[in-house]
Amino acid sequence: MSISITTRGMRRSANVAWLMGGCALASLMGAVSVSAQEAPAQAEDTAQLDEIIVTGSYQRSIERAVDIKRENVGFSDSIVATDVANFPEQNLAEALQRIPGVTIERNRGLGGRVSVRGLPSEFTFVTINDLATASGSASREVELDIFASEIIQQVTVQKSPRASDEEGGIAGSVKISTARPFDFGGHQLVASVEGAHNSISEEIDPKVSVLASNTWGDWGALASFSTARRTNRTDSNSGINFRPAFRFLEASGTRGTQAQAVLARDAGVTITNLRDRDQTSRVIFQDKVGDRAYLNTQDQWGGTLALQYRPSSTFTLSFDAMLGGYDATEDEYDAAAYSASSRSTFETIHAYDDTTLADYGMVVLRDVSYTATQHEFLSKERISETEYAQFGGEMDWRGDDWHLHALAGYSGAEKTIDFANLKHVAYAPSRTRWTETGGETIPSANPATIDMYNAPTSYLFEAYETNFESINDDKYVAQLDFTREFSLSFFPALSRVQVGARYTDKSKDRQYGQLNIQGPGPGDASYVNRRTLADSALTPIADLVPGGAYSARDLTWSQVSNAYARETFRYDGFVTPFDPGQFYEVSEEVTSLYAMADLDFAFGAVPVAVNAGARYIDTTVVSSGYFQIQNPNGTTGYSPEPVTSEGSYDKVLPAINVSADLTDSLVLRGAASETLIRPNLTDLAYKRTANFNSFRFTDGNPGLEPTYAKQWEAGLEQYLPGGGLLAVSYFWKEIEGVVRSELTGTVPNVTKYNANGTIDGVYDFDVYQPVNAEGSYEVSGVELVAIVPFGMIYAPLEGFGINANYTLLDSSLTGESDLDIPTPPVGLAESTYNVTLFYENDRFQARASYNYKDKYVEGIGYEMYPIWRDGYGQTDVSLSYNLNDSVQLSLEGINVTDEVTTGYTMDPSFPTTYELSGRRVSFGLRASF
């Protein structure tokens, strides 16, 4: 069975992306053999594609991706639908990791944010059908983990921007495109069903997708529906962070002086000034040790409708509509020991380390007994619900030497997050120490100590904490683009001029509130310090989450289930009220004008193609929120109306891309440009948030400007027979205006309360604010790509091959530490690589892929101590067999070697994270009718 498919791959509207797995295109079409359909003769933009060929052959999909790379005048890499369909992916983010230079960040076994060339993920600009899609996240990032990989028809990573691009992205732009009815020849009905098993949860998750498409003369329609569930369990011995000793040394009463005396007695550390943080910040103890079991359940669904009217090959109208949803519930059961409690201090230091971090003058207390550790049993529940809607239209109209393209669209998301934490606390002496994989808390020598895992009557109810957050994310876009082709005798090199304008209106508002329940009714605090953990129904951890015993350590304990907590503590009429001080609304209007030209000429005997132009952007940002005020009676409140602040900036961004065909198979490329990445909307928000554990306020900054980069790249590409490729490129970037959090003030005498309403103490809070850092930084790197079908080397190896890429990064860009500890910026990895070995014949296909991202800093604790995520590599495999031309069976595995996610603070001997998320094996059936 052969079906012809043609799409306008990179020329997709910004209106309705097929955002959920509704279209199920890549997965469904993976079982169908496809041949190329004759494309229209009109010339396309050099970065646009005449057609995408989707095939059941992985090797043919590689060949097509290589063709796309060669046709593009700039630096880019692509994958097409079959490349995605024949790999096990849990979401859209994981589908992108096969592209050279692209890696992902994983959280509890699930791929999330996308990183290009090892740079921080916030430097990457992601679009779905030419729109930075609304997703309801608190930042600008598209939440790719919420989208199924089946939406993909093609992905291109544009690493050297053009003037017509909406944004450039300092690391690169990930451009995702999908399909429409006239992409198929005649009618098509495809269906897919899959079951996946997780090795820790031992749950089996279903996924079902259906797509129907047909054309009738000038009209075409495509409808689809997809639903999927993912259940994953993660066991984690983690949360072991550095805590500076000023936590105790600055305490009032005897706590501070006892800490000072114990340090001198047991570790030989003399603190001469209890308020000198240059001394006290360099003595470290463990903040909190926790054993946690997570159960994450996700439900995705999506329905789409696409209509097209094509009366001729020169005119097309398209309309798209989509409704979708993504619901996730995460149960977290946490048994933790908070060493730095407000009642505690050092009792005995059993072991300390003054050598590992001696270069920074730091002493780390490895094994300590504390006077009053705050032992906590926490039952946490996070329920996130997101709804999507997109509508839009697009027009393509072509003449003999011109092309008019217009689009208008809307993308919106509404997201709510309902969080609850049932907290029971026991204060008692305990001993906490680092272990090889994390940390542990054991009874101390103090007679009042407890076995924290087996003392339910010692734990008193403190509060049932609830938070509720609501985010609305709306984006409108309109664009008009005109291209004129030329054949001028007096300027024969000029082949095309393109001009256009784009208007984008983005808005995001957020409401947030919290309420602590302390009794069976509103305002009732009768449970506090009266109800014990033993008064609630307790369930062993092996039964709270599916899959059996806790796997991170040889340990067991019992807790309150979230279902029991919700039923017991949420009284009739309960609601979490919104806090005016947590409200913010940010709107951003961007008007862009651009012009660029394509030149084609010969330099001697070498054909040369040039794309050059510039984009002018004009941006206005309006941010509003309620600010705290002092009432005449001395109480505090909020301004009666939102306080508004406005910021604006404009910029001209030039770009040039050049390619030269040195031979029929050897291409030299070069590019230079100036580009930007805009600050997160949360950083622009005119509001103040408080972190009482860190004793700090964080303010927004509506006056933030983007981070800019000047960059150039040069590369050489050798194209081999059978879709092979050997490529090397060198890139350089100068980055300025990096957004960083800086100390901008102090608020004295802030009262900090415990969850049960009692006063923890009165402290000075630091005020931090995001700012554009002064100065510029350089980033450079080398990228290598090797796609080699082994059959071209040795005929008996026909069908075997390798697809590999490697990126090496060097950067003077540094992170920020108040102790001047040198660290790379958050998210930057020095090296990344992907290797895929494959084999295929007419019936059978097999692939094994290994993806690796080097260690990187994932955060800076207390603005001082870099917290590292260890280098992580994961092996995925895929086997498929075509029963006939219409039906394919597949067996796929994710993380088949069951790798563990680990991390540490400053040195591997101080582990911070140890997470096991297990392997995932799926069996699927795809059919086409």
N, C-alpha and C positions, 0 to 999 in steps of 0.2 A: 504494500500500500504506500503510495507516495502523494504527499500533499505539498503544494507550493505555498510559501509564506513570504510576504514582503512587508517590511515596516519602514517607517521614517524614524530610525532609531533615535538620533539625538535631537530631532526636531519635534519634540513633544511639547504640548501646551503646559502652561503653569496652572491649568484649571483643576481637573480632577485626576489625581494619581489613583491608580488602583491599589489602594494603600494596604488593605488587609490581604489575606491570602485568597480573596474572593476569586480572582481570575485563575489562580492555580495553574498558570500558564507553563512555567518552566518545568514543574514536576510532571504535569500531565503530558506535555509535548515531548518529554524525554523518551517516550516509548515509540514515537512516530518518526519515520524516515521522511526527510524533507528535501526537496530540490529547489533550486533558485528559480524564481519567476522573472520574466523579463521586466526590468525596471523602466520607469519613464526616462526619456532621453534628456530631460532638462538637467542642467548642471546644478549641483548642490554646493552649499557652503563647504569649504575645505574641511571643517570639523564636523560636518553632517554626513549622514550615510545614505546611500541610495537604497540599501536593503540590508536586512539582517537574515541570515540563513540559519534556521533552527534545525538541528539534525539530531538523530538518535545516536550519533557517533561522537564520543568525547574528542577523538583526534580531529575530526572535521570541525568541531566547535573551536578547538585551538587554532586551526588553520584560519578560521574566519576572524578570530580575535587578533591574530597576527596581521591579517589583511587590513583590519580597522586601524591598527597601529601604524601601518605603513602609509595608509591613505591620509592620515592626519598630518598636517604640516607642523604641529607642535608636538610636545612630549606627552604621551598618553599610554595607557594600558587598558585593556578591556576584557570582559568575559561575556559570553552569550548564554542563552537560556539553558542549553543542554549541559554546559559546564556546571551550572548550579543544580540542575535536576539530578545529576548523577553523583552528587555528594550529599552526605548527611548534614543537614543544617537545621538548627532549631529556630532560627529567625533570620531576618534580613541582614543583621550585622555579621553573623557567622558566614553568610554567603559571600561577603566581600573580602574575606581574608585570603582568597585564592589569587587576588590581584597582586602583581609585583609591587612591593613597597607598602602594602596595606596589612596592618595587624589590628587586633581588637583587644579591648580590655574585658576580662571576665570577672563576673561577680557571682559567687556561689554556683559555678558550673555553667553559667549562661553568658554568652557573648553579648556585649553592650556597645560601648562607645568605640568609634572607629579612629584609628591613628594612621597617618600616612607618613612614610619615611621616618618612623621613630619619633616624630615630633608630637607634642602634646595634642590630645584629641580636640581641644578647643580651637586649634589652628586649622582644622579641617572643615570645609564647607560642603554640606550634603544637600542635594536636591533630589526630589522624586518628580519626574516629568517637569523639570525646570522650575520647581517651586520648593523652597525651604519649608517643608510641610508642617502645618500645625500639629502638635502632638501633646500639648498640655504639660510639657516639662517646665521646670522652673527656670531653665536656661534657654539658649537659642538652639541647642543641639536637637536634631531630630532623634527621637527615641527609637532607634532602629531595632531594639530588642522586642518591641511590641508588634512588629510587622513580620508576617510569614515570608519566607524566601520565595514562595511561589509567585509573588508579584513580578518577579524580574523577567524582562525580556532581554535586556542588555544593561551592563554597567560599564561606564568608562570613567577612569580616573584621569582628569585633565590636570597635568602637573605644571604646565606652563599656560597661564591664562591668555585669553583673547579679549579685545576691547568689548565684544558683544556679550561676554559672560556677565551674569547678574552680579556675582561676587567672585573674587579670585581664590580666596583661601590661601593662607600663607604656606601651609603644607601641601595643599592641592584641593581640587573640587571633585567630589564623588557624584557623578551624574547617573541617575537610575532612570531607565525608561521602560515602558510597558507597551502593550499591543492594543489594536482596535479591529473591528470586523473585517475591513478590507485587507488586513494583514493575512487573512486566510483565503484560500481559493474555494468558494462555495461554502456549503454547510459543514460544521464540525461539532461533534459532541464527544467530550472526553471526561473521564472520571478517574479518581484516584482514592484509594483507601489505604490506611497505614496504621499499624500498631507498634508502639515503642515501649521498651522496658528499661527502667532505671535500676541499676544494681544495688543501690542503697535503699531506696524507698520500696523496691520490688513491685511498683505499680505499673500497670500497662495503660498507656495513653493512646486514645484514638485520634485520627485525623481523616476527614472526608472532604473532598473537593469535587465540584461539578462545574463544567463550562460548556456553554452552547453558543455557537456563532453561525451566522448565515448572512448571505447577501442576496438581494432581489433586484436585479437591474442596477438602478442608481442608488439604491438604499442598502444599508447594512446594519445589523444589530448584534450585539454580544451581551450575554447575561451570565453571571456566575455567582456561585455561593460556596463558601468554605467555612468549616468549623473545625477547631482543633483544641485539644487539651494537653497541657504539659504538667506533669507532677514530678518534682525533684526534691530530694532530701540532701541536706548538707550538714555534716557534723564538724564542729569547729572548736578547737581549744585556742582561743584568741582573745584579743582585747588587752594584751599585756603591753601597755604603753609606758614610756618614761614619764615620771612625775618629778619635778624639781623639789628639792628638800625645803624650799621656802614655804611649802604648804604647811609644814609643821613648825619650822623655825620662826615664822612670823605670827604664829598663833598666840593668843593672849593666855595669861595664867601660867601654869607650870608646863604646858605642852611644849612651848618653844624652848624653854630652858632645859627640859629633859631631853629633847631631841639634840640640842647642842652638846649636852653632857655625854649622851650615848655615842654620838659620832666621835667625840674625842677619845672616849674610853675603848670602844670596840674597833674603830677604823683608823684612829690616829688622825682624824680630820678636825682641824681647829677652825671654827667659824668665829671671826673677831667682831663681826657686825651682823646681827640677825636681819637687818633690813638691806644689806648689800647684796643685791641679786646677782651681781657678777660672781660672788662667792657661792651663794645658795643655789643658783641655777645650775651649778656644775657638780652638785651632789645629787645623785639620781636614785630613786627607788621605784618599785613596781606600782603602777597606778591601780590596776584592776586585772584580776585573772578570772576568766570565765570559761565554762564549758557550755556549749550551745548546740542545740539541735534545731535546724530550720526545716520547715516543710513549705515549699512554694508551689502553689497551684495556679495555673494560668489558663484562662479560657479566651480564645480568639474566635471571632466570627466576622464575616464581611459579605455584603451583597453589592454587586455592581451592575450598572447598565451603561452601555456605550452605543450611541447611534451615529451613523455617518450618512451624509448625502454627497454622492460623487457623480454628477452628471457627465463629467468628462475627466480626462487625465490631467486637466489644467486647473480644476476647481474642486475644492472639498470643504464641506462644513461638517464639524464634529461637535457632538454634545456628550458629556459624561456626567454620571451621577454615581455617588457611592455613599453607603451607610455602613458603619462598622463599629465594633466594640472590642475592648480588651479589658478583661477583669482579672485581677491577680489578688490572691489571698496568701499572705505569708504568716505562718505560725512560728514563733521563736520561743523556745523554752531555754531559759538561761539560769544557770546556777553560778553565781559570781561572788568574789570576795573583793570588796572595795577597800584596799589598804589605806587609802588617803582619806578616811572618813573624818568628819568634823570633830569626833570625840577622841580620836586616836593619836598616837605618836610612837616613836621608836621605843621598843623595850630591850631587845637584844639584837645585835648585828652578828650573824653567824658566819657570813662570808661576804667579802667585798672585792672589787676589782679596780685597782688604781693604775693598771698598765695598758689595757686594751684601748682606752680613749685618752691616754695620757697626753697626746699631742694637743688636746683641747682643754687640758687641765681638769678632766672630769673623773670622778670616782663613782662607780656604779655599785650599789648595794645589791648583791646577788641573792642573799638569803637573810631574811629579817623576820623577827617576831615583833608583833605590834600589840599595843595595849588594848585596843578596842576596834578591831576590824569590823566593817559594816558588811555582814554577809547578806546576800540578797538572793531571793528566788523570784524571778521575773517571768511572768507569762505574757508575752507580747503578741499582739495581733494587728497586722496591717492589711487593710482592705482597700485596694485601689481600683477604681472604676473609670474607664475612659470611653467616651462616645465620639465618633467622628462623622462629619458630613462634608462632602465636597461636591460642588457643582461648577460647571464651566463650559465655555464654548471656544472653538478655534476655527479660523478660516485660513485656507491656503489658496492663493490665486496666482497663476503663472501666465506670463506671456512668452513671446519668442525670446526676449532678452531681459525680462524682469520677473521679479517674484515679490508678492505682497503677502505678508504673514501678520495676522492679528489674533490676539487672544484676550480673554477676560475670564477671571475665575475667582472662586472663594474657597478657602480651606478653613475649617473650624474644628476645635476640639474642646470638650468639657471634661474636666477630670476632678474627681473627688478622692480624698485619701482619709480614711477613718482609721485612727490608730488608738490602741488601748494597751495599757500596761498594768497588770495586777502585781503589786509590789508588797512582798513580805520581807521584813528585815530583822536580823538578829545581831546585836552588838556583843562581841566577845573577843578575848585575846586569841590570836591565830598566828601561824607562821606561813609566810608566802615566799616562794623561791622560783627561779627560772629552772626549766627542764630543757632537755634536748630539743623538743618540738614546740614548747610554749611555756606554760607555768602551772604551778599547783599550789593549793592551800591545804595545809595539814594542821592538826592540833599542835599547839605550842606547849612549852613546859609549865605555863601558868595554870594553876589548879582550876581557874574559871573557864578554860578553853572548851570548845565544843568540836564535835565532828560535824562540819557544816552540812554534809550531805545526808545525815541521818539524825536530825534533831528538830523535827517539825514543831514541837511544842515550844521551842526557843524562838521561833520566828513570829513576830507580831505583824498584823495587818497595818500597813502604812497608808496606802491609797490605791484606788483604782483610777489611774490617770488616763484621761482621754484627750486626744487632739483631733481636730477636724479641719481639713484644708480643702478649698475649692478654687480651681484655676480655670479661667476662660481664655482661650487662645484663638484669635481671629486674624485671618490674613486675606487681603484683597489685592488683586494684581491686574494690571492692564498693560498691554504691550503692542506696539505697532512697529513693524520692521520692513524696510524696503531694500531690495537688492537689485542692482542694475549691472548687467554684463556688458563688456565693451570689446570691440575689436577695432582699435584706432591705428591708422597707418602712421600717424606722427608719434604715437606712444604705444607701440605694440606690446610692451611688457604688461600694461595694465589690463587685467582680465575681469575684474569685478570690484564694485564699490558697494558697501553696505552701510546704511544709516538706520538709526532707530531710537525709540524712546520707550522708557518703562517707568511705570508708577506703581509703587508698593505702599500699602497702608497696613501696618501691623499693630495690633494692640493685645495686651495681656493684662488681666487683673487677677488679683489673688486675695482671698479671704482666709483668715486663720483664727482658730480659737482653741481654748483648752479648758478643761474642767476636771477637778479631782473629786471623785466620789469617796466619801468617808463614812457613809452610813446608808441605811436602807431607804432614805428619803432625802429630798432637797434640804441642804443645810444641816443634815444630821451627821454628827461625827461619833456616833456610839460605837463604831467598829474599831476606831483607832486605839491601839495599845490594849485592846480587850480581846479581839478575835485573833486566834493564832492560825498558823498554817494548817495545823491538825484539825481545825474546825471546818475546813473545806474538804471536798472529795479529792483525794490524791490518786494520781495514776502514774505507774512506773514509766520512765522515759521510753522504754522499749515499746510501750503500748500507746504513748501519746502521739508518736509519729510512726507511720508504717515502715517496716523494714527490720524491726528487731533492735538488738542491743546497740548502744552508743559505740561508734567505731573509732573515734579519735583517741580515746584512752580506755583502759580497762576499768570502767567506772559505771555506776548506776545510781539513780536517785529518782524521787517521785515529786511531781508538781501538780498544780491545778490546771486543768485543761482550759483552753480559751473559750470553748463552748460553755462550760460550767460557769466561768467568770462572767461571760456576757449575760447569761440567764440570771445569775445571782445578783450581780451588782448594778445592772442597768434597770433602775426602778421605772415604774410607769411614768410617762411624761418626760423622761430624761432627754435632754438635748444639749449638745455642746455649743455654747454661744460664741459668736465671732467677736474677736477683740479688735476694736477700731485701730489700735496702735499697730496691728499686724497687717492692715490693709495696704495694698499699693496698686496703682494702675500706671502702666507705661504704654505710651503710643509712639510710634515711629513712622514718619512719612519720608519716603525716599523717591526722588525724581532723578532719573538717569538719562543722559543723552550720550550717544556713542556714534562713532564713524570709523570705518576701517576699509582698507583696500587690499586686494590680492594681486600680486605681481607674479608672472611666470616668464622666465627668460633663460637664456643659456649663458653660462660663464665659460667661454671656450667651448668644449664639448660636454660640459656638465650642466644638465638641467637644474634650475634653481626655482624654488617656490617661496614666496614671502607673503606673510600676512602681518600687516602693521596697522595700528590705529590707537585710539584713545577713548576713554570713557570719563565723562564728567558726572560726579554724583553730588547731590545736594540733600542733606539730611537734617530733619528737625525732630528732636526728641522732647516729649512732654511727659513729666513724671509727677504723680500726686500721691499723697498719703496723709494720714492724720498724725500730728505731732503732739507729744505730751506737753501739757500746760499746767501752771499752778493756779488753782482756784482761789478766790478771795478768802475763803474760810480755811485756807491752808492745805486742803486736800489737792490731790492731783487728778487731772482728767485729760481730755483730748480736745483739740480744736473742733469747733462745731462744724466746720466745713473742711474738706481736704485742702491741704496746702500744696500749691503747684509750683514746680520749677521747670524751666525750659533750657535746653541746650541745642546747639546746632553746629554743623561743620560742613565744608565742601572740599572737594579734592578732584584733581585731574589725574587719572591713572593710565599711563601709556603702556603699550605692549607690542612686542614684535616677535614673530616666530619665523624661522628660516629652515628649509630643508634642501639638501643638494644630493642628487643621485650620482655618486661617484662612479658607480658601475650599475649594471642591471640588478645587482643584489646587495650593494653596499651603499648605505645612506648616512650622510653626515647631517646632524641637526644642531641648531642653536636657538636660544630664546633669551629674551630679557624683558623684564616688566617691573612695574610697581603695583602692589596689591595690598589688600587689607583684610582683616577679620574684625568684626564689630564686637564690642563688649557685651557680656551677658545682660539680658534685660533685668535680672535680679540685681546686678551691680548698679544699674541705672535707677533702680527703684528708690523713691524718696521716702525712706522709712528707717526705723531703727529696730534691730532685733537683739535679743539678749541671750547669752550663753552663760548660765549661772555656774556651770561646772568649770568653765575656763575664766570666770570673772571678767567678762568683756562684753562690750556692746559693739555691734557692727552696723554702720550707717551706709546707705546707698550714696551714689554720686551721679546725679543726672548730667553733670558736665564732662563725663568721661568721653574720650575720643577713641576711635579704633586703634588697633595695633597695626602699624604699617610695615611693609617689607619691600626692599629693593632686592631683586634676584636675577641671576642669570644661570644658564645651564648649557652644556655642550655634550654631545654624545655621538656614538658610532654604532650602527646597527647592521649586522650581517644576516641577510635572509637566506635560509637554507631550503632545499627541496622538501616537499611534503609538509609545509607549514612550520619548519624549524626556524629558530632565531637565536642569534648570539648578540647581546647588546651590552654596552657599557656607557654610563653617563656620569658626569661630575656636575654637582649643583652647588651654588653658593647663595646665601641669603644674609642680608643685613636687616635686622629687626629692631624697630624702635617703638616706644610707647607701650611696652608690655604692661598689662594690667596686674598690679600687685596690691596686696593688702598692707597698709602701713598704719602705724600708730599715729593718730592725729589729735589725741586729747585724753583726758582722764576725768571720770565722774567720781567724786569722793563720797564716802558714807552711804553706800548702797546696801540696803538690808536684804539679805539672802535668806529665803525660807526653805524649810524642808517640805516634802510632799504632804506631810500631815498638818501643815500650818504652823509648826513651831519655828522659832527663829534659829537659823544656823549661825548667823553672825553678821557683822557690819563690815563691809570691805570697800576698797577703792577699785572701781572698774575701769579698765582701759577701753578707749574708743578706737576702733580700727575702721578704715575706710578704703575702698578700692581707688587707686590712683594710677595714672599713666606714669610709669617709672621714667626717670631721666636717663639719657644715654642710649646707645645702640649696642647690639650684640651680633656676632657673626655665627652662622651655622653653615657648615659645608658637609658634603658627603659624596659617596660613590654608590651607584646602584648597578647591579649586575643581573642579567636575565639570560637564562639558557633553556631553550625549548628544543629538544633533540629527539626526533623519531629514530629509534635504533635501526629500523629497517634501511635507512639511507646509508648506514655504516656497514651493516652486515645483513644480507638478505634473509637468512633464517630467523632473524629477530624481528621480522615484520609484525607490526601490531604492538610491539613494546616501545616505550619511550619515557622521557623524563621532562618535567616542567618545573623549573627551579628559579628562584630569585633571591638576591641577598642585598641588603642595604646597610651601609656602614656610615655612621654619623659622627661628626666632630663639632663641638659647640663651645663657644665662650659664654653662652647664655647661662646665668647662674640663678639658683634659687635664693630665697631670702631667709636668713637665720639671724635672730637677734644676738646670737653668740658668735656670729661670723664663722659658722661652720660651713665650709665650701660644699655646695650641693648643686647638681643640675636642676633645671626647672622641673616642676611637677609634670609627670607624664612622659618625659623624654627618655628614650632608650637608645643606646649607642649602636645596637645592631639588631636586625630582624631578618628572618629568612623563612621561606616556604619551599618545600620539596614535595613533588607529587610523582610517584611512579605509576605507570598505567600499562594495561594490556587490553586489547579488544580484538574480536573477530566479528563475523556476521551475526552471531548469536549471543556472545558472552562478552562482558566488560568487567574489568576489575581495576580499582584504583586504591592506592594508599598514600595518604598525605600527612606530612609533618609540618606544623607551623610553630615557630619559635619567636618569642619576644624577649629581649634581654632585660635585665633588672632595670627598674626605674623608680623614682621617688613618687609615691602616691599621696604624700601629704607631709606637712612640717608641723610636728606636735608642739603646741604652745609657742608657735612661731620661732622655735629654737632647734628642734631635733628632727632631722630628716628621717621619715619612715619609708623604708624601701619595700617594694614588691619584688620578690626573687624572679629571676628569669624563668619563663614557663614555656614548655613545649608540649604539644598535644598531637596524638596520632589518631586520625580518622580513616576509616576504610569504607569502601562501597563495592558491592558485587551485584550485578544485574544479569538477567537472562531473558531473552525474547522468546516466549513460547511460540509466537507467530508474528505476523506483521502488525498486529493490533494490540497484543497483550504482553506486558513485561512484568516479571517478578524481580524484586530487589531485596537485598539484605545489607544493612548499613550499620556501622558502629561509630559512636562518638567517644573520644577519650578511651580507646580500647585498652590502653595500658594503665588506666586508673591513676592518672597523675594527681599529685597533691599540690594545692596552692599554698605557698608559704611566703612569709615576709619577716622583716626584722627592723629594728631601730638602730641605725648607724653601723652596727656590726652584726654578722650572722649569729654570734654567740648570744645575742639578745633577741630571740625570736618574738615576733608579734602576732603572726598569723599562721595557723595550721588548719587548713580546710580540706575536707574530702567531700566531693560531689558525685563520685562514682562514674561508671560508664553507662552509655545509653545505646541500646541495640534495637533496631526497628526492622520490621518486615512489611513490605508494601506490594501493592498490585496496582498497575496503571493500565488503562484500556482506552482505545479510541474507536469510535463508531462512525 
